[in-house]
Amino acid sequence: MGPSHSFSSSPVRQSNALMPANPTFHEHFAGPQFFENKTPYHYFRLGHGRSSDRPFKLFVPITFDTYGDFINSVHLTLQFAARFEHSITTFALVFNRPYKRAILKLYPLRMHLVVCKTNEALARLNLQFFEPSHWADGLEYQVYRDPAEIVSNVHWQDFVFLPNQQQHVFSPDKPMVPFRIPEASVAELHEGLVKLGLDESRWFCCMHYREPNYRWKPVSNMRDCDPDVYLPLIDYVIDRLGGQIIRIGHPEMRDYPPRPGFVDLAKIENSTLLQAYAASRTRFCISGPGGGACMFYPFDAPMGFVDSGGWMDGAYQHSFLLTHTVVTPDGKTLRQDALFQSGLMNQRALDIEMHKRPGFHIVKCTTEEICRVADFMYDRTSGSDGWRTPPSVPTGSYDNCFAWPMQGEIRPKFIDL
């Protein structure tokens, strides 16, 4: 049996000249040497977006095919990526519409593409897609991936921006970051408008409205506009306001006779980039509801929005609204503030209510009202005698993070005629 030991109930401090009498702690800040060991945990999980070696990586599967929804997805994605000094956005999509490639060219930040052949193939992207191995491929022993491979590997992502998140529309806590026309295309697009008859020494505005005969969405709904009501705006802008006017849209729209000062981009096949350039230089625009209006928002174009029927139309900082009028079954007239407050300034909500209670009636804007909105926009943009300077992408101030959900509010600006 070994020797027995007895311990005092009071602690005994061991004396050691190399140790402090009372242990403390200190905080160490990671310096350059720490990051030289660029394992996935050192390298990939710290410093998001602060250097070109460690960009913030955003993955965006876009399942929307319609023109306006596709623009909205790309533009809202930009609002997140632009909060980082360095970022890579990976768009996953199907190129089944001619305008998709052109719209992606307007994205001003670094991006990659995952191109699927079909919508079914796009739908097969699952959680396992985003479970990369930390280890390098093809070696008999385990070694961490090289840092550059981590950045280039599509399976390593910081955030996946899901389709149901891509149509959030509101006034964010910061000014919206605009699209940018590719620098290599500016001269050609500018010359293209001039060759079509646009005078580069005089201002112009753009117009758009919805017709239900668009080849990619031949569906009629309450957003449809009567061309007979909208088309007189062309002569009004030229003859009364002294400007020029461009129609944005698609080739199926009703014909309108050519005249000096009128450029009809709607009738030109695959003119998405040319229409985008026009949106970036227009003094203002007059638009009814429809996907084509979505091209004006990403270029900060001052907009007079007529026949507005959705509260989201007022989410953009440069939009001024004149709503359609909703007459309820009991004869109540709802327009502007009253329509907004009723909760029926929403196409789906109004559709549901109209099915529940027959007797609703929608009254569209008149030609006179549309021209008065043009007067308002003309006065509001006074001093703009030539083509508007395109908006620039802000630089120099980055959060290198974002709040989710993004903070903001809806404060529509209604035009008082």
C-alpha positions in Angstrom: 0.0 0.0 0.0 1.4 3.3 -0.9 1.8 6.3 1.3 -1.4 8.2 2.3 -1.8 11.9 1.6 -3.8 14.5 3.4 -5.0 17.8 1.8 -5.8 21.0 3.4 -9.3 22.4 2.8 -7.8 25.7 1.9 -6.1 26.2 -1.6 -2.4 26.0 -1.7 -0.7 28.4 -4.3 2.3 26.9 -6.0 5.1 29.4 -6.2 6.6 29.8 -9.6 8.6 32.8 -10.6 7.5 32.5 -14.2 3.8 32.7 -13.4 1.8 35.6 -12.2 0.3 35.3 -8.7 -3.2 35.8 -10.1 -3.9 34.5 -13.7 -5.5 37.1 -16.0 -6.2 37.2 -19.7 -5.4 39.4 -22.7 -7.1 39.8 -26.1 -5.1 39.2 -29.3 -6.0 40.8 -32.6 -5.4 38.7 -35.7 -2.7 40.2 -37.8 -1.2 39.4 -41.2 0.6 36.3 -40.0 -2.6 34.7 -38.9 -4.1 35.0 -42.4 -1.0 33.5 -44.0 -2.4 30.1 -43.0 -5.2 30.3 -45.5 -7.2 27.2 -44.6 -11.0 27.4 -45.3 -11.5 28.4 -41.7 -8.9 31.1 -41.7 -9.5 32.3 -45.1 -13.1 31.7 -46.2 -15.0 32.4 -42.9 -13.4 35.8 -42.1 -13.0 39.1 -43.8 -16.1 38.8 -46.2 -15.8 41.3 -49.1 -12.8 43.2 -47.7 -10.3 42.2 -50.4 -10.3 40.9 -53.9 -8.8 37.7 -52.5 -11.8 37.2 -50.3 -14.9 38.6 -52.1 -18.4 38.2 -50.7 -20.0 35.4 -52.7 -23.7 35.6 -53.5 -25.6 32.8 -55.4 -28.8 33.8 -57.2 -31.0 31.2 -58.9 -33.4 33.2 -61.1 -36.4 31.2 -62.1 -38.4 34.1 -63.5 -38.6 34.4 -67.2 -40.8 37.5 -67.7 -39.1 40.8 -68.6 -40.0 42.9 -65.6 -39.5 40.2 -63.0 -36.1 39.3 -64.4 -35.0 42.9 -64.3 -36.2 43.2 -60.7 -34.3 40.1 -59.6 -31.0 41.3 -61.1 -31.5 44.8 -59.8 -32.4 43.8 -56.2 -29.4 41.4 -56.2 -27.2 44.4 -57.0 -28.4 46.2 -53.8 -26.9 43.4 -51.7 -23.7 42.8 -53.6 -22.9 46.5 -53.8 -22.7 46.8 -50.0 -19.4 44.9 -50.2 -16.2 46.4 -51.5 -15.5 43.1 -53.3 -18.1 40.6 -54.4 -18.8 37.8 -56.9 -22.4 37.2 -57.8 -23.2 33.8 -59.4 -26.5 33.8 -61.4 -28.0 30.4 -62.2 -30.6 30.6 -65.0 -31.9 29.3 -68.3 -31.3 31.4 -71.4 -34.8 30.9 -72.8 -35.6 34.6 -73.5 -33.6 36.8 -75.9 -33.4 39.7 -73.4 -31.8 37.9 -70.5 -28.2 38.1 -71.8 -28.6 41.9 -72.5 -30.0 42.6 -69.0 -27.1 40.7 -67.3 -24.7 43.0 -69.3 -26.1 45.9 -67.2 -24.9 44.4 -63.9 -21.9 46.5 -63.0 -20.2 44.1 -60.6 -18.2 40.9 -60.9 -20.4 37.9 -61.8 -20.3 34.3 -62.8 -23.0 32.3 -64.6 -24.4 28.8 -64.1 -26.3 28.1 -67.3 -28.9 25.3 -67.1 -30.4 23.9 -70.3 -34.0 23.7 -68.9 -36.0 25.0 -66.0 -36.2 21.4 -64.7 -32.4 21.3 -64.6 -32.4 24.6 -62.7 -34.9 23.2 -60.2 -32.6 20.3 -59.4 -30.1 22.6 -57.7 -30.4 21.4 -54.0 -28.7 21.8 -50.7 -25.9 19.3 -51.6 -24.9 21.7 -54.3 -23.7 24.0 -51.6 -21.7 21.4 -49.6 -18.2 21.6 -50.9 -15.3 19.6 -49.5 -12.6 21.4 -47.6 -10.0 19.1 -49.2 -8.3 19.4 -52.5 -9.4 16.9 -55.2 -7.3 14.2 -56.7 -4.7 13.7 -53.9 -3.9 10.5 -52.0 -3.5 12.5 -48.8 -5.7 15.3 -47.3 -4.7 18.9 -47.9 -6.8 22.0 -47.7 -7.9 23.5 -51.0 -5.9 26.4 -52.3 -7.5 29.8 -51.3 -7.9 30.8 -55.0 -9.8 27.6 -55.6 -12.2 28.3 -52.8 -13.1 31.7 -54.4 -13.5 30.2 -57.8 -15.5 27.2 -56.7 -19.2 27.7 -57.3 -20.2 25.4 -54.5 -18.6 27.8 -51.9 -21.1 30.6 -51.3 -21.8 33.0 -48.5 -25.5 33.7 -49.2 -28.1 32.1 -51.4 -30.7 34.6 -52.6 -33.8 32.5 -53.2 -36.4 33.3 -55.8 -39.1 34.2 -53.3 -36.8 36.9 -51.9 -36.0 38.5 -55.3 -39.2 40.4 -55.8 -39.2 42.4 -52.6 -39.8 46.0 -53.5 -39.5 48.9 -51.1 -37.5 52.1 -50.5 -34.3 50.8 -48.9 -32.3 52.6 -46.2 -29.8 53.7 -48.9 -30.2 55.0 -52.4 -30.6 52.2 -54.9 -27.5 51.3 -56.8 -28.1 51.7 -60.6 -27.3 49.5 -63.5 -24.5 50.5 -65.8 -24.3 50.5 -69.6 -21.2 48.5 -70.6 -18.5 51.0 -71.5 -17.6 49.2 -74.7 -21.2 49.6 -75.9 -21.9 53.3 -75.1 -20.6 54.8 -78.3 -22.4 52.3 -80.5 -25.7 52.7 -78.6 -25.5 56.5 -78.7 -24.9 56.5 -82.4 -27.7 54.0 -82.8 -30.2 56.5 -81.3 -28.9 59.3 -83.4 -29.2 57.3 -86.6 -32.8 56.5 -85.7 -33.5 60.3 -85.8 -32.9 61.4 -82.2 -31.3 64.9 -81.9 -28.4 64.6 -79.4 -28.7 68.4 -78.7 -32.3 68.3 -77.5 -33.9 66.5 -74.5 -36.1 63.5 -74.9 -38.4 61.4 -72.7 -39.5 57.8 -72.9 -43.0 56.3 -72.7 -44.3 52.8 -72.1 -47.7 51.1 -71.6 -49.0 47.6 -71.5 -50.7 45.8 -74.4 -51.8 42.2 -73.9 -50.3 40.9 -77.1 -46.7 40.4 -76.0 -45.4 37.2 -77.4 -43.8 36.1 -74.1 -46.8 37.0 -72.0 -50.0 37.1 -74.1 -52.2 37.5 -71.0 -54.8 40.2 -70.5 -55.3 41.7 -67.0 -56.2 44.9 -65.3 -52.9 46.5 -66.1 -53.8 46.6 -69.8 -53.8 50.0 -71.4 -55.7 51.5 -74.3 -53.2 52.6 -77.0 -55.8 55.2 -78.2 -55.4 56.9 -74.8 -51.6 56.8 -74.5 -50.4 57.4 -78.1 -51.5 61.1 -78.3 -48.8 61.7 -75.7 -46.3 61.4 -78.6 -47.7 64.5 -80.4 -48.1 66.3 -77.1 -44.5 66.0 -76.1 -43.2 67.0 -79.5 -45.7 69.8 -80.3 -46.5 71.3 -76.9 -43.4 70.6 -74.8 -40.9 70.9 -77.5 -39.2 67.6 -76.8 -38.5 64.3 -78.4 -40.0 60.9 -77.3 -39.0 57.3 -77.4 -41.4 54.4 -77.1 -40.2 51.4 -75.1 -41.8 48.1 -75.5 -42.1 45.1 -77.9 -42.7 44.7 -81.6 -46.3 43.5 -81.2 -47.4 46.9 -79.9 -49.8 49.0 -82.1 -48.2 50.8 -85.0 -47.8 54.6 -84.9 -46.9 56.7 -87.9 -43.3 57.9 -88.0 -42.7 61.6 -87.5 -39.7 63.8 -86.6 -38.9 63.6 -82.9 -40.4 60.2 -82.4 -38.2 57.1 -82.2 -40.1 53.8 -81.8 -37.7 51.3 -80.2 -40.6 49.0 -79.5 -40.7 48.0 -83.1 -37.0 47.0 -83.2 -36.4 43.3 -82.5 -34.0 42.5 -79.7 -33.3 46.1 -78.8 -33.0 45.6 -75.1 -29.6 47.3 -74.7 -30.7 50.2 -76.9 -33.8 50.6 -74.7 -31.7 50.4 -71.6 -29.4 53.2 -73.0 -32.4 55.3 -73.7 -33.6 54.8 -70.1 -30.2 55.9 -68.8 -30.3 59.2 -70.8 -34.0 60.1 -70.7 -35.0 63.4 -69.1 -38.1 61.7 -67.6 -40.5 58.9 -68.6 -44.3 58.5 -68.6 -45.3 54.9 -68.1 -48.4 52.9 -67.5 -48.1 49.5 -65.6 -46.2 46.8 -67.4 -42.9 45.0 -67.4 -41.3 47.6 -69.6 -41.5 50.2 -66.8 -39.0 48.1 -64.8 -36.2 49.2 -67.1 -36.5 52.8 -65.9 -36.0 52.1 -62.2 -32.5 50.7 -62.4 -31.3 53.9 -64.2 -32.9 56.4 -61.7 -35.1 57.8 -64.4 -37.6 60.3 -63.1 -41.0 58.6 -63.7 -44.5 59.8 -64.0 -46.4 56.5 -63.4 -50.0 56.7 -64.7 -52.8 54.1 -64.1 -50.7 52.9 -61.2 -52.5 50.0 -59.4 -49.8 48.6 -57.2 -48.4 50.1 -54.0 -44.9 48.9 -55.1 -45.0 51.4 -57.9 -44.2 54.0 -55.3 -41.2 52.2 -53.8 -38.7 53.8 -56.0 -37.2 57.2 -55.1 -37.9 58.9 -58.4 -41.5 57.7 -59.1 -44.5 60.0 -59.0 -47.9 58.3 -59.2 -51.4 58.9 -60.6 -53.4 55.8 -59.9 -56.4 54.4 -61.7 -59.7 54.8 -60.0 -61.5 51.9 -58.3 -65.3 52.3 -57.9 -66.6 49.8 -55.2 -70.0 48.0 -55.5 -71.5 50.5 -53.0 -70.4 53.5 -55.2 -67.3 54.6 -53.2 -64.5 56.1 -55.4 -61.0 55.1 -54.5 -58.0 56.9 -56.0 -54.5 58.0 -54.9 -54.2 58.1 -51.1 -57.7 56.6 -50.6 -56.9 53.6 -52.8 -53.6 53.1 -51.0 -55.2 53.2 -47.6 -57.9 50.8 -48.7 -55.5 48.0 -49.2 -56.8 47.6 -52.8 -53.7 49.2 -54.4 -52.6 45.7 -55.2 -53.5 43.7 -58.3 -53.9 40.4 -56.4 -55.9 41.9 -53.5 -58.2 43.7 -55.9 -58.7 40.6 -58.0 -59.7 38.6 -54.9 -62.1 41.3 -53.8 -63.7 41.6 -57.3 -64.4 37.9 -57.3 -65.9 38.0 -53.8 -68.0 41.1 -54.4 -69.2 41.6 -58.0 -69.8 45.2 -59.0 -66.3 46.7 -58.9 -65.4 49.0 -61.7 -61.9 50.3 -62.7 -61.6 53.7 -64.4 -58.4 54.3 -66.3 -56.6 57.6 -66.7 -57.6 59.8 -69.6 -55.4 61.3 -72.3 -55.7 64.7 -70.7 -54.6 63.4 -67.4 -51.6 61.6 -68.9 -50.5 64.8 -70.7 -50.9 66.7 -67.4 -48.5 64.2 -65.8 -46.1 65.0 -68.6 -46.4 68.7 -67.7 -45.6 67.8 -64.1 -42.6 65.8 -65.0 -41.4 68.5 -67.5 -41.6 71.2 -64.8 -40.0 68.9 -62.2 -37.0 68.2 -64.4 -36.6 71.8 -65.6 -33.0 72.8 -66.5 -32.5 69.5 -68.4 -32.1 70.8 -71.9 -30.1 67.9 -73.3 -29.8 64.2 -72.7 -29.6 63.2 -69.0 -26.2 62.2 -67.6 -26.4 58.5 -66.8 -26.3 57.6 -63.1 -23.0 56.4 -61.7 -22.4 53.4 -59.4 -21.3 54.8 -56.0 -17.9 53.8 -54.7 -15.8 54.5 -51.6 -18.2 53.6 -48.8 -19.0 50.0 -48.1 -20.6 48.2 -45.1 -19.2 44.8 -46.0 -22.3 43.4 -44.5 -26.1 43.8 -44.9 -29.1 43.6 -42.7 -31.7 41.0 -43.5 -34.4 41.7 -44.1 -33.3 45.0 -45.6 -34.8 48.0 -43.8 -37.0 50.5 -45.6 -40.5 51.8 -45.9 -43.1 52.7 -48.5 -43.9 56.4 -49.0 -45.6 56.8 -52.4 -45.5 60.3 -54.0 -49.0 61.0 -55.5 -49.3 63.7 -58.1 -51.9 66.4 -57.3 -53.5 67.4 -60.6 
